[in-house]
Amino acid sequence: MKSDGFVTIERSVLEELVEKDSLNMQEVKLFKVVNCWAENECERQGIVVEGSEKRRILGERIVKGIRFPLMEEKDFAHAVLDSDVLNQRETYDLMKYFNSVLKTPVGFSRAKRDGKLKIFCRFRSVTNGWNYFPDSSISLCLTADKDIKLHAVRFFGSESKTVNIR
């Protein structure tokens, strides 16, 4: 999400991202990258970068996927209020929630993200296997019998590696 290319991802990928329970980042940081994506999208479409346009571009699924109640009140005030992405009622309700006037926020989840990646495999078989040899290149070769769309790639390891995707 810190890469320059993040602001060019498709909206469908962003929708899936904000809904993930396995996401491991603070909600305020998530909001900041989502807001940056929306600003970039406004500019790309040649429209004024303002709250109502960002909200329209983001859509309800993305906005409701951000767990504003998990933010610290000062972070919410600093990052979210000035963005004008939330409507007046949502802003009032969240401020009341932060100040214990409301017991539950309206329309936004309070469920903490567990930060744990859920691993699953969609492939029926792996014919060539996976090999790892220290100090050598690592590769994964996939063959598909129909068109596929790559949404994201995530690498795990103790060292930073340069990744080339072709």
VODREN-47420 format. One record per residue (C-alpha): residue in one letter; x, y, z. Coordinates in steps of 0.25 Angstrom, whole numbers, padded with zeros to 4 digits, always signed. Last residue first. Layout:
N
AXYZ...
***
This chain:
166
R+0024-0043-0065I+0025-0040-0050N+0039-0036-0045V+0041-0035-0030T+0053-0029-0023K+0055-0035-0010S+0054-0030+0004E+0059-0040+0014S+0052-0047+0026G+0042-0054+0017F+0028-0054+0012F+0024-0050-0002R+0010-0045-0006V+0004-0044-0020A-0008-0037-0023H-0020-0037-0032L-0015-0046-0043K-0026-0049-0053I-0028-0063-0059D-0031-0067-0074K-0033-0082-0075D-0025-0095-0074A-0016-0089-0064T-0001-0092-0062L+0007-0086-0050C+0021-0085-0048L+0027-0081-0035S+0041-0076-0034I+0052-0074-0024S+0066-0069-0028S+0077-0075-0021D+0085-0072-0008P+0077-0082+0000F+0070-0092-0009Y+0055-0093-0008N+0047-0102-0017W+0032-0102-0019G+0025-0114-0026N+0025-0117-0041T+0012-0123-0042V+0003-0115-0032S-0011-0120-0032R-0025-0115-0030F-0021-0101-0029R-0030-0091-0021C-0021-0092-0008F-0024-0086+0005I-0016-0078+0015K-0023-0069+0024L-0014-0057+0028K-0015-0053+0042G-0016-0038+0045D-0028-0041+0054R-0036-0029+0050K-0044-0023+0061A-0059-0023+0060R-0064-0009+0062S-0072-0009+0049F-0078+0003+0044G-0093+0006+0041V-0097+0014+0054P-0086+0014+0065T-0090+0006+0077K-0091+0012+0091L-0094+0026+0087V-0091+0038+0096S-0077+0031+0100N-0069+0042+0094F-0063+0034+0083Y-0078+0029+0080K-0083+0043+0079M-0072+0047+0070L-0075+0035+0061D-0090+0039+0061Y-0087+0053+0057T-0078+0049+0046E-0088+0039+0041R-0099+0049+0041Q-0090+0060+0034N-0086+0051+0022L-0073+0044+0022V-0063+0047+0012D-0060+0061+0016S-0045+0058+0016D-0043+0069+0027L-0051+0060+0037V-0044+0047+0034A-0029+0049+0037H-0028+0059+0048A-0041+0057+0055F-0041+0042+0053D-0026+0041+0058K-0030+0050+0071E-0042+0040+0073E-0033+0028+0073M-0038+0019+0062L-0045+0006+0064P-0059+0013+0062F-0055+0016+0048R-0055+0002+0043I-0053+0004+0028G-0062-0006+0021K-0074+0004+0021V-0066+0014+0012I-0062+0003+0003R-0075-0003+0001E-0082+0010+0000G-0075+0015-0012L-0061+0020-0013I-0064+0029-0025R-0076+0035-0019R-0069+0038-0006K-0058+0044-0013E-0067+0053-0021S-0075+0057-0008G-0062+0060-0001E-0055+0068-0011V-0044+0066-0022V-0051+0073-0034I-0053+0064-0046G-0043+0060-0057Q-0045+0045-0056R-0030+0043-0053E-0031+0054-0043C-0043+0048-0036E-0036+0035-0036N-0024+0040-0030E-0032+0047-0019A-0039+0034-0017W-0026+0026-0015C-0021+0036-0006N-0034+0034+0003V-0032+0019+0003V-0017+0021+0007K-0021+0030+0018F-0033+0021+0023L-0024+0009+0024K-0014+0017+0032V-0025+0022+0041E-0030+0007+0042Q-0017+0002+0047M-0010-0009+0039N-0011-0024+0038L-0022-0028+0029S-0027-0042+0032D-0041-0037+0035K-0042-0033+0020E-0053-0023+0016V-0044-0012+0013L-0036-0020+0003E-0047-0026-0004E-0053-0013-0008L-0039-0008-0012V-0038-0019-0021S-0051-0016-0027R-0047-0002-0029E-0036-0005-0038I-0021-0002-0034T-0015+0011-0039V-0013+0017-0025F-0005+0006-0021G+0005+0007-0032D+0013+0018-0024S+0016+0007-0013K+0012+0009+0001M+0000+0000+0000
***
